[in-house]
Amino acid sequence: MIKKLIFFVFLMAGGFGVMHFVIGWENFATISDGESDNSPIKDTERSGGGFVVQEMDGNQADAVRVYSEGPMRIPRTRPFRLPNGRIRHVTTYVLNTEDSRPHPSADDQMELTGVVVNFYDIDGSDPSSPRAVRAGKLEAATAILQVGRDEKGRPSVREDRDMDLEQVVVTSAEGSKLGDVRMTVPRVLVRHTDQGLSLRTPTPDIEFHVTLGGDDPMDLTGQGLRAVLPSDDMPDDAPRTLEFHVTSNPVFKRGASTLRARGSLDYVEDMAIGIGHVDLREDVRADGLLSDDPDQPVTAYGDTILGSISRNESRVRGKTKRTTSWLTLRLDGQPARLEGNGAELRCARLEGWPSIAGEPAVFTASGEPYLLQSDPEAEFRAERIHVVSVPKWIGALHRPYGFSTTGFGRIAHEYLIFEGAAEVADSRSETTIRASRGIRVLRGSGDDAATVSVGQGDVTIERSGLDATGNRGFFLTGQGKDGDQSLRLGPRELDPEHAFEIVRKGDKPFTVRGHGTCNVSQLEGGRNRVELGSAADDIHAEFEDADLTDVGKLVATISEAQEIEAIEAFGAACRIERETQDGKIIGIAESIHSDDGRSFRLRGHPARIERPGDDSVVTGDEIRVIHYGGDKYAVVVDRGPSRPAHVTIVPPPESDSESDPKNRTDELPREPVDLDADRVRFVPYTLPESVLRMHTGGRLRTWDVAFAASLRADRVLADGAIEVSQRGERPFEAWGERFVTRLDGTSGILLGDPARVEHDTDDGRHVTAIADGIRVGQGSGKDQNLLLLQTDHRDPVIIVRGTEGSAGVRNLRVSCDGQIRAVGGEIEFQGPVVVRELDENGKRLKGGLHVTSASMRLETDDRGELRKLIAVGDARLKVRGVRARGDELEVDMRESRATISRHKYLAIVYLPGGRLVRGRRLEVNYVDMLVTGWNTYIEGS
């Protein structure tokens, strides 16, 4: 029924309906009360006045003059069969005119004034009592009709002629099926055709106004109108289309959208399905798109606009709801432009798609689209660009629950989709973002609004010399123009297929790469936080002087000056490699931490530091690498709950000092040293520049710097329960409470209460050195240097234990009230000495060797076997009942022979049995009790 009512609205609006029903199917004029039979107005003839109905077939004799003047009321009814078989006539419209008369200058025309037509729908919901329901009203100031004869020769309106109506206003009744419809036009020509009613303005400059109403009305204005209104009596299979053509300057409004053009507009609607198509051409413009805020309008410009609109009717809670909504909207241009909100979108084609509220809320730009944002300035390029107004898109769903469009827009105002290979360039932040499979951006309104960007495929982000790449997209968030930002490369979960890389260029370069997750967030003060994760532990970070590899999780803080402020690395066996002036060192740990990017803590079971040039290694539950400035680092290892701090030092090979300086290929190996302690520290020592200047007269030359480098002495400091051991050809072990040694293991000092050093000689003897302080050194070749320090608390002691096959003295204990120095094959006692031979239990051997003197020297052979004992200064000997005394005493340990001499007085030897031998130089075999001497004196029997 809606089609019929719409037809009647425009039928009346054109004026054709007035006379069509006045002199159409039911003769020229039929007067009825709605129930009586109708009879045609009879032809009459009068002299003068009236108007002539044209002749039939050129026969002037058939011409009829018709007279009609004064007010006129003409109702029209429709017969309706009741259930009881009777016929009831129901009113379909009523025509009233204030006046009617023949046209004063045209014999075949009639002029009506004050035309009012009320038309009705028939409500047949109750078949026994059909009734007329008012549908609308047409008003016209004047109507000029041309009349003729129908096929039966009766006076009739000429349907092949235009009817001229002026000051036309058409309105629909409240609650009618037509909805809220209103049309005003100063003058319109109307003609009935096979397609329906044809309307046009006589000239193209006449303005008009049409409103197709409902809850979402459409409004059409412009200059010059042509329209076709489908007839209600057309065959069922015939297309019924509503058509409007506007000659120029059309303005088409639907909701917040307003379409304009300098050229023409065409609107064609299929009445069967309620879908219309609108076409605007030449300098088109669309206002009110995407934004409802008049202070921030969004406008589209182009050459043509093509759109489609749906007009529907539904029943909601017993009331009829008529809505109109956009289905599609397309704007073409060279280029087409979308401007507003500080941005401009250019493309060859711009297509709009509506929300559930019917307003265009999504626009798709194609044909080399380009988006330019002014504040902050940014450029966007992609294969296609989609712009979504979020408040328009889903705002209608939230308004019933109290969410206003304005408030919702601050959270999510605009959604941008950059389809295909996309690129974003922000000139203010010098940032360029590329994504092979598109970028999506969601942002709110206002300067402090949040922005969320999502990229897909292979991505590249370049910003101020910092490049980030990945192959599984990115997720970027920002707060306002200058707020915090965070970037995630790849998915949130650990994805072994996601390869990422971050490269920092410039004065302090670094590179980070791996497979897994990658997050970068902006902190206060221009700092950034980088969080990386890898299921395969393949994160690799390259810094200016260090490499970090085999990492499963990496967290780093980078300053505004792009310096590493803090770093944390986790993995099964993280590796950090650093170049130093001594070569490369490698740290291996389950976790590596740094609070400043220079000093590090390595933790693990155990953590390790290695030198790849040899087998040197440092292990412990925690290892600290402390930066001292420049390229100087200290390493600190503490005993953990599961193990002590451990160090293995393998000195580099050293050339034989006796070889030709020009031939340095004859290098002798150095033996490794192991160190366990509660704490071990590697401390660098260098002479300060001020000290160098004092020694160089205030000058620093090249050779001065070389001299300073030669004085460099890196040390290892150990504290707590210390155990030191050396493997190889000259193994030894040492225990103490504090130990300091050179980094190359060639010298050191061991302190304790007491400290103890033990080693085995080649002949199987076991030597123990005991003192509060023991200094260990290693010269060229295989020479081992040992210095035992004497303190008020303890005298140094050396204990030698032999095997069953040892010649001469087997077990020996030597204590000295002074220092003891062992150099190569000699042991030098620099103070009063006491030598005692021991039994297997370490007790003093009765009748064993006992020597005292002011100083003494022990000599060993190449195999380490004790060869000689040389005592100097009040030397005294006791062995197997033999006693001797002199200034110097030399004991041949292998031959069991002692030689004693005295310079000023005579040396004395006491033999068992009371015999006394005196002489300047005496030699006694204390096994055979044989004494040999020169200028000797013998006393006793």
RODREN-402906 format. One line per 3 residues: for each residue x, y, z of C-alpha. Coordinates in steps of 0.1 Angstrom, whole numbers, plus 5000, padded with zeros to 4 digits. Layout:
! RODREN-402906
X Y Z; ...
***
This chain:
! RODREN-402906
5000 5000 5000; 5029 5023 5006; 5036 5025 4968
5000 5035 4961; 5001 5062 4988; 5034 5076 4976
5020 5076 4941; 4990 5096 4953; 5012 5121 4971
5031 5130 4940; 5000 5126 4919; 4983 5153 4939
5016 5173 4940; 5017 5174 4902; 4981 5185 4899
4974 5157 4875; 4955 5138 4901; 4930 5166 4905
4917 5166 4870; 4924 5129 4864; 4898 5121 4889
4876 5150 4880; 4873 5142 4843; 4891 5109 4840
4877 5074 4841; 4844 5085 4856; 4836 5113 4830
4846 5149 4833; 4831 5155 4867; 4812 5131 4890
4795 5142 4921; 4788 5115 4947; 4780 5112 4984
4800 5080 4985; 4770 5056 4983; 4746 5068 4954
4751 5060 4918; 4772 5085 4898; 4760 5101 4866
4782 5122 4842; 4778 5159 4838; 4757 5165 4807
4771 5184 4777; 4754 5217 4773; 4757 5245 4747
4757 5282 4756; 4764 5312 4736; 4798 5325 4747
4819 5315 4777; 4830 5280 4786; 4857 5261 4768
4857 5239 4738; 4866 5202 4740; 4886 5195 4708
4870 5177 4679; 4874 5140 4673; 4894 5128 4643
4894 5164 4629; 4856 5166 4627; 4847 5201 4640
4812 5190 4643; 4822 5169 4672; 4836 5198 4692
4818 5204 4725; 4818 5236 4746; 4818 5229 4783
4808 5253 4810; 4821 5250 4847; 4826 5278 4872
4824 5284 4910; 4834 5262 4939; 4837 5225 4934
4838 5195 4957; 4844 5161 4941; 4848 5129 4962
4859 5096 4948; 4851 5062 4962; 4861 5026 4958
4837 4997 4959; 4844 4972 4987; 4825 4939 4989
4814 4930 5024; 4812 4894 5038; 4774 4895 5034
4778 4902 4997; 4768 4939 4998; 4790 4966 4982
4802 4995 5003; 4818 5025 4987; 4848 5039 5007
4862 5073 5001; 4897 5074 4985; 4901 5111 4981
4880 5144 4982; 4888 5174 4958; 4878 5209 4968
4883 5241 4948; 4875 5276 4957; 4868 5284 4921
4868 5269 4886; 4863 5285 4853; 4874 5282 4817
4908 5296 4809; 4903 5331 4797; 4926 5328 4767
4925 5291 4758; 4894 5274 4746; 4905 5239 4756
4918 5247 4791; 4902 5250 4825; 4916 5270 4855
4911 5259 4890; 4920 5281 4920; 4924 5272 4957
4928 5235 4951; 4928 5212 4981; 4928 5174 4978
4925 5151 5009; 4933 5115 5001; 4928 5084 5022
4940 5049 5027; 4915 5021 5031; 4918 5001 5064
4905 4966 5056; 4916 4950 5088; 4880 4944 5096
4864 4930 5064; 4829 4937 5077; 4836 4974 5083
4863 4988 5060; 4871 5025 5066; 4890 5054 5051
4921 5066 5070; 4934 5101 5061; 4968 5097 5043
4977 5133 5032; 4968 5166 5016; 4977 5185 4984
4974 5222 4981; 4979 5243 4950; 4971 5280 4943
4961 5274 4907; 4958 5245 4883; 4955 5248 4845
4942 5217 4827; 4938 5209 4790; 4907 5189 4782
4895 5168 4753; 4874 5137 4746; 4880 5102 4757
4877 5071 4735; 4839 5071 4740; 4837 5107 4730
4832 5121 4765; 4850 5152 4777; 4883 5142 4794
4916 5155 4805; 4942 5154 4777; 4968 5130 4791
4992 5138 4763; 4994 5174 4776; 5011 5190 4806
4991 5203 4835; 5004 5235 4850; 5003 5239 4888
5015 5268 4909; 5024 5272 4946; 5021 5235 4952
5025 5220 4988; 5021 5183 4995; 5020 5170 5031
5013 5136 5045; 4990 5130 5075; 5004 5121 5108
5006 5084 5113; 5000 5076 5076; 5018 5050 5057
5034 5077 5036; 5054 5089 5066; 5064 5126 5070
5064 5138 5034; 5064 5174 5022; 5071 5189 4989
5069 5226 4979; 5075 5239 4944; 5065 5273 4929
5054 5259 4896; 5054 5225 4880; 5042 5208 4848
5026 5174 4852; 5018 5147 4826; 5006 5111 4829
5027 5085 4810; 5029 5047 4808; 5055 5048 4836
5034 5069 4859; 5033 5106 4866; 5059 5129 4850
5067 5162 4866; 5090 5190 4855; 5096 5227 4862
5090 5249 4832; 5124 5265 4835; 5157 5251 4850
5161 5280 4875; 5130 5272 4895; 5138 5261 4931
5120 5234 4949; 5121 5215 4982; 5112 5178 4987
5113 5160 5020; 5109 5122 5021; 5100 5118 5057
5101 5093 5084; 5122 5090 5115; 5153 5097 5093
5140 5121 5066; 5157 5128 5033; 5157 5164 5021
5162 5175 4985; 5165 5210 4971; 5180 5225 4940
5171 5243 4908; 5152 5227 4879; 5133 5194 4886
5122 5165 4865; 5105 5136 4882; 5087 5104 4874
5062 5091 4900; 5050 5055 4893; 5013 5049 4888
4995 5027 4913; 4975 5010 4885; 5006 4997 4866
5008 4959 4859; 5023 4939 4887; 5053 4928 4867
5060 4964 4855; 5089 4981 4873; 5078 5009 4896
5106 5035 4900; 5106 5069 4916; 5128 5092 4897
5142 5127 4904; 5165 5147 4882; 5178 5181 4894
5193 5203 4868; 5218 5223 4889; 5230 5231 4924
5213 5201 4942; 5215 5197 4979; 5207 5162 4992
5205 5157 5030; 5201 5125 5049; 5208 5127 5087
5241 5144 5093; 5252 5140 5057; 5248 5167 5031
5256 5162 4994; 5260 5191 4971; 5270 5196 4935
5274 5224 4910; 5260 5201 4883; 5231 5177 4882
5215 5151 4906; 5197 5120 4897; 5177 5099 4922
5161 5066 4912; 5143 5044 4937; 5129 5009 4932
5095 5011 4950; 5093 4974 4953; 5123 4970 4975
5126 5006 4988; 5162 5012 4976; 5172 5043 4958
5203 5054 4940; 5216 5090 4939; 5241 5104 4914
5256 5139 4917; 5280 5153 4891; 5305 5182 4887
5322 5198 4917; 5305 5176 4943; 5309 5180 4980
5298 5159 5010; 5295 5175 5044; 5289 5159 5078
5308 5128 5071; 5325 5109 5099; 5321 5138 5124
5290 5152 5141; 5310 5180 5156; 5303 5213 5137
5335 5227 5150; 5355 5198 5135; 5337 5191 5102
5349 5164 5078; 5341 5172 5041; 5347 5152 5010
5353 5168 4975; 5354 5153 4941; 5339 5151 4906
5310 5127 4911; 5291 5110 4939; 5272 5078 4936
5252 5065 4965; 5224 5041 4974; 5198 5045 5001
5173 5022 5018; 5139 5033 5030; 5122 5008 5052
5090 5006 5074; 5087 4985 5106; 5065 4981 5136
5080 4988 5170; 5058 4985 5201; 5027 4990 5180
5040 5021 5162; 5051 5024 5127; 5088 5033 5123
5100 5046 5090; 5137 5048 5086; 5161 5058 5058
5198 5048 5057; 5227 5049 5035; 5238 5016 5019
5267 5029 4999; 5284 5061 4990; 5311 5066 4964
5330 5097 4955; 5353 5098 4924; 5377 5126 4915
5411 5136 4901; 5417 5135 4930; 5389 5129 4954
5396 5145 4988; 5384 5140 5024; 5393 5169 5047
5388 5176 5083; 5402 5170 5118; 5436 5184 5107
5440 5158 5080; 5435 5154 5042; 5429 5121 5024
5435 5121 4986; 5427 5093 4963; 5410 5084 4929
5379 5069 4946; 5364 5073 4980; 5337 5048 4991
5315 5051 5022; 5297 5024 5042; 5270 5031 5068
5267 5021 5104; 5236 5005 5119; 5223 5041 5123
5224 5046 5085; 5251 5073 5085; 5283 5068 5065
5308 5058 5091; 5335 5039 5071; 5353 5053 5041
5376 5034 5018; 5401 5053 4997; 5416 5036 4966
5436 5046 4936; 5470 5056 4951; 5455 5069 4984
5476 5094 5004; 5467 5107 5039; 5484 5139 5052
5480 5148 5088; 5489 5183 5098; 5493 5182 5136
5515 5163 5142; 5526 5163 5106; 5525 5128 5092
5521 5111 5058; 5503 5078 5052; 5504 5057 5021
5489 5023 5013; 5472 5003 4986; 5438 5012 5002
5430 5034 5032; 5399 5028 5053; 5387 5056 5077
5362 5046 5104; 5343 5070 5127; 5341 5049 5158
5313 5070 5175; 5292 5067 5143; 5301 5031 5137
5291 5016 5170; 5278 5047 5190; 5242 5038 5184
5247 5005 5203; 5260 5023 5233; 5238 5054 5236
5209 5034 5251; 5232 5025 5280; 5243 5061 5287
5274 5065 5266; 5274 5098 5248; 5290 5101 5213
5314 5128 5226; 5326 5108 5256; 5329 5077 5236
5349 5095 5209; 5376 5105 5234; 5383 5069 5240
5381 5057 5204; 5373 5084 5179; 5389 5072 5147
5399 5039 5132; 5423 5039 5102; 5431 5008 5082
5460 5010 5058; 5455 4980 5035; 5483 4962 5016
5519 4976 5016; 5516 5006 5039; 5539 5034 5050
5536 5060 5077; 5560 5090 5079; 5559 5113 5110
5581 5143 5103; 5580 5157 5138; 5594 5125 5155
5613 5116 5123; 5596 5082 5124; 5588 5060 5094
5568 5029 5097; 5563 5003 5069; 5542 4971 5069
5539 4947 5040; 5503 4936 5049; 5489 4968 5062
5486 4990 5093; 5456 4997 5116; 5453 5028 5138
5428 5034 5165; 5429 5068 5182; 5407 5090 5204
5399 5127 5201; 5418 5155 5218; 5455 5162 5223
5458 5138 5252; 5439 5109 5235; 5454 5075 5232
5465 5059 5199; 5469 5023 5191; 5486 5011 5159
5488 4976 5146; 5510 4965 5116; 5509 4932 5099
5535 4912 5079; 5571 4923 5074; 5575 4956 5093
5602 4983 5095; 5602 5012 5120; 5628 5039 5116
5632 5066 5142; 5661 5090 5149; 5687 5065 5138
5669 5036 5155; 5657 5009 5131; 5634 4981 5142
5623 4952 5119; 5602 4921 5122; 5582 4896 5101
5551 4892 5123; 5537 4928 5125; 5538 4952 5154
5516 4968 5181; 5522 5004 5189; 5504 5025 5216
5508 5062 5224; 5492 5087 5248; 5487 5121 5233
5511 5141 5211; 5540 5140 5235; 5529 5112 5258
5544 5078 5264; 5547 5053 5237; 5552 5015 5236
5560 4992 5207; 5556 4955 5204; 5571 4937 5174
5554 4904 5166; 5527 4886 5187; 5524 4888 5225
5532 4851 5228; 5566 4836 5221; 5566 4828 5184
5597 4810 5172; 5589 4821 5136; 5589 4858 5145
5624 4873 5136; 5631 4908 5149; 5660 4932 5149
5667 4965 5165; 5696 4986 5152; 5708 5018 5168
5732 5039 5146; 5754 5068 5155; 5782 5073 5181
5769 5045 5204; 5756 5018 5181; 5741 4986 5191
5721 4958 5174; 5696 4933 5190; 5681 4904 5170
5664 4871 5177; 5632 4851 5174; 5602 4856 5197
5588 4887 5214; 5601 4923 5212; 5586 4951 5233
5599 4987 5234; 5582 5013 5258; 5590 5049 5264
5597 5060 5299; 5601 5094 5316; 5629 5117 5305
5631 5103 5270; 5643 5069 5281; 5632 5036 5266
5628 5001 5279; 5634 4971 5256; 5620 4937 5266
5628 4907 5244; 5619 4870 5247; 5630 4839 5228
5620 4803 5233; 5651 4792 5215; 5675 4814 5236
5688 4830 5204; 5686 4867 5213; 5719 4883 5202
5728 4919 5213; 5759 4936 5198; 5772 4967 5216
5801 4989 5209; 5826 4967 5228; 5805 4937 5238
5783 4910 5224; 5754 4893 5243; 5743 4860 5229
5722 4828 5237; 5697 4849 5256; 5661 4838 5263
5649 4870 5278; 5665 4904 5276; 5653 4936 5294
5673 4969 5288; 5668 5005 5297; 5682 5031 5272
5687 5067 5281; 5677 5097 5260; 5713 5099 5248
5710 5062 5237; 5733 5048 5264; 5725 5015 5281
5714 5024 5316; 5704 4990 5328; 5702 4955 5313
5689 4921 5324; 5695 4889 5304; 5682 4854 5312
5688 4820 5295; 5701 4785 5300; 5736 4798 5292
5737 4835 5283; 5770 4846 5268; 5786 4881 5270
5817 4887 5251; 5838 4919 5256; 5869 4932 5240
5895 4944 5265; 5931 4955 5262; 5941 4920 5273
5919 4904 5246; 5884 4890 5245; 5867 4877 5277
5835 4857 5277; 5809 4855 5305; 5784 4826 5307
5755 4826 5331; 5718 4819 5336; 5712 4856 5342
5732 4887 5335; 5723 4921 5351; 5736 4956 5348
5724 4988 5365; 5745 5011 5343; 5753 4992 5311
5790 4989 5321; 5790 4969 5353; 5774 4935 5353
5763 4907 5376; 5764 4871 5363; 5744 4845 5381
5741 4808 5375; 5749 4773 5385; 5776 4782 5381
5782 4815 5362; 5815 4816 5343; 5839 4841 5328
5864 4827 5303; 5893 4839 5281; 5891 4821 5248
5929 4825 5243; 5935 4799 5270; 5917 4778 5296
5914 4806 5322; 5880 4806 5338; 5861 4822 5368
5831 4804 5382; 5806 4811 5410; 5770 4815 5419
5773 4852 5413; 5800 4871 5394; 5802 4909 5394
5820 4928 5367; 5825 4964 5379; 5835 4992 5356
5864 5014 5369; 5863 5038 5341; 5878 5037 5306
5885 5001 5297; 5893 4991 5333; 5870 4965 5349
5870 4946 5382; 5855 4911 5387; 5841 4900 5420
5830 4865 5428; 5814 4855 5461; 5809 4820 5476
5773 4809 5469; 5751 4784 5488; 5762 4756 5465
5799 4763 5457; 5828 4786 5465; 5842 4813 5442
5865 4795 5417; 5892 4808 5394; 5914 4790 5369
5942 4811 5355; 5963 4799 5326; 5991 4823 5319
5999 4829 5283; 6032 4813 5269; 6063 4833 5276
6095 4833 5255; 6126 4818 5270; 6147 4848 5283
6179 4830 5272; 6168 4826 5236; 6178 4850 5208
6156 4881 5212; 6152 4880 5174; 6138 4845 5176
6106 4844 5197; 6093 4811 5185; 6108 4791 5214
6079 4796 5239; 6076 4777 5271; 6042 4767 5285
6029 4781 5318; 6009 4759 5341; 5973 4767 5351
5964 4778 5386; 5931 4770 5404; 5917 4792 5431
5887 4786 5454; 5877 4812 5480; 5848 4828 5497
5854 4859 5476; 5876 4865 5446; 5883 4899 5431
5900 4909 5399; 5912 4944 5404; 5930 4966 5378
5959 4987 5389; 5974 5015 5368; 5995 5046 5377
5974 5077 5377; 5984 5104 5352; 5994 5127 5380
6020 5102 5392; 6033 5097 5357; 6038 5135 5354
6058 5135 5387; 6081 5109 5373; 6085 5124 5339
6091 5161 5348; 6056 5171 5339; 6059 5157 5304
6041 5128 5288; 6056 5114 5257; 6050 5083 5238
6077 5064 5257; 6061 5076 5289; 6028 5061 5280
6046 5028 5271; 6064 5030 5305; 6031 5034 5323
6017 5004 5304; 6047 4983 5315; 6039 4991 5351
6003 4979 5348; 5998 4950 5372; 5963 4935 5372
5957 4915 5404; 5935 4888 5417; 5924 4892 5453
5908 4863 5472; 5894 4863 5507; 5879 4837 5531
5885 4800 5530; 5911 4800 5502; 5925 4770 5483
5950 4774 5455; 5963 4747 5433; 5985 4745 5402
5984 4716 5378; 6010 4704 5353; 6047 4695 5357
6051 4716 5389; 6018 4711 5408; 6012 4727 5441
5983 4734 5465; 5979 4763 5489; 5954 4773 5517
5949 4806 5534; 5925 4834 5542; 5936 4860 5518
5954 4857 5484; 5967 4883 5460; 5982 4874 5427
5990 4887 5393; 5963 4880 5367; 5988 4859 5347
5994 4837 5377; 6032 4844 5378; 6033 4860 5413
6011 4863 5443; 6009 4865 5481; 5989 4842 5503
5980 4853 5538; 5964 4832 5566; 5966 4821 5602
5986 4803 5590; 5988 4801 5552; 6001 4769 5537
6016 4758 5504; 6022 4722 5494; 6038 4706 5464
6054 4673 5453; 6089 4671 5439; 6100 4649 5411
6115 4623 5435; 6082 4620 5453; 6089 4643 5483
6060 4663 5496; 6069 4699 5506; 6048 4720 5529
6054 4758 5535; 6036 4774 5564; 6036 4811 5573
6013 4840 5580; 6022 4853 5546; 6035 4833 5516
6045 4851 5484; 6045 4829 5453; 6062 4838 5421
6071 4822 5388; 6100 4833 5367; 6110 4823 5332
6110 4787 5323; 6100 4763 5351; 6115 4782 5381
6091 4785 5410; 6097 4813 5435; 6084 4812 5470
6088 4837 5499; 6076 4829 5534; 6071 4860 5555
6079 4861 5592; 6056 4879 5617; 6055 4885 5654
6027 4859 5656; 6044 4831 5637; 6077 4820 5622
6076 4805 5587; 6081 4767 5585; 6089 4744 5556
6082 4707 5560; 6096 4681 5536; 6083 4645 5536
6100 4618 5516; 6092 4583 5505; 6106 4550 5515
6131 4552 5487; 6143 4587 5496; 6181 4590 5501
6194 4607 5532; 6170 4626 5554; 6135 4614 5547
6113 4639 5567; 6124 4674 5576; 6110 4705 5593
6127 4739 5590; 6115 4769 5609; 6130 4804 5606
6128 4835 5627; 6128 4855 5594; 6118 4852 5558
6122 4820 5538; 6128 4824 5500; 6127 4795 5476
6142 4804 5442; 6145 4777 5416; 6163 4748 5432
6174 4768 5464; 6156 4776 5496; 6171 4805 5515
6163 4811 5552; 6169 4848 5561; 6170 4845 5599
6177 4822 5627; 6169 4787 5616; 6159 4755 5633
6160 4722 5613; 6146 4690 5627; 6142 4656 5612
6107 4641 5617; 6093 4606 5620; 6064 4593 5600
6039 4609 5624; 6054 4643 5621; 6071 4641 5655
6107 4650 5662; 6128 4619 5653; 6150 4608 5682
6187 4610 5670; 6175 4626 5638; 6190 4656 5621
6189 4689 5641; 6205 4721 5628; 6204 4757 5640
6221 4787 5626; 6217 4824 5619; 6207 4817 5583
6206 4788 5559; 6202 4776 5524; 6188 4744 5510
6197 4732 5476; 6179 4707 5455; 6187 4689 5423
6167 4690 5390; 6143 4664 5403; 6136 4684 5435
6155 4661 5458; 6173 4677 5488; 6209 4679 5479
6226 4702 5504; 6219 4721 5536; 6242 4751 5540
6239 4769 5574; 6258 4801 5581; 6264 4819 5615
6267 4800 5647; 6258 4768 5629; 6251 4738 5651
6244 4702 5642; 6230 4672 5661; 6224 4639 5644
6228 4603 5656; 6248 4613 5687; 6271 4636 5666
6272 4672 5675; 6290 4699 5655; 6294 4737 5658
6310 4763 5636; 6305 4794 5615; 6293 4775 5585
6278 4741 5581; 6272 4722 5549; 6252 4689 5551
6251 4666 5521; 6217 4651 5525; 6223 4622 5501
6257 4612 5514; 6248 4618 5551; 6280 4639 5554
6284 4672 5571; 6312 4698 5566; 6317 4724 5592
6341 4753 5593; 6351 4783 5614; 6371 4813 5604
6384 4829 5636; 6382 4799 5659; 6382 4761 5654
6351 4742 5645; 6341 4714 5669; 6327 4680 5663
6315 4658 5692; 6314 4621 5684; 6295 4595 5704
6317 4581 5732; 6330 4615 5742; 6357 4621 5715
6361 4657 5705; 6376 4669 5672; 6387 4705 5665
6398 4721 5633; 6394 4749 5608; 6374 4727 5585
6359 4693 5595; 6340 4668 5575; 6320 4641 5594
6300 4611 5581; 6273 4608 5607; 6265 4573 5596
6300 4559 5596; 6311 4583 5624; 6342 4591 5603
6357 4626 5607; 6382 4641 5582; 6399 4674 5587
6431 4694 5584; 6451 4708 5612; 6428 4689 5636
6429 4683 5673; 6414 4652 5688; 6405 4650 5724
6393 4619 5743; 6397 4582 5736
***
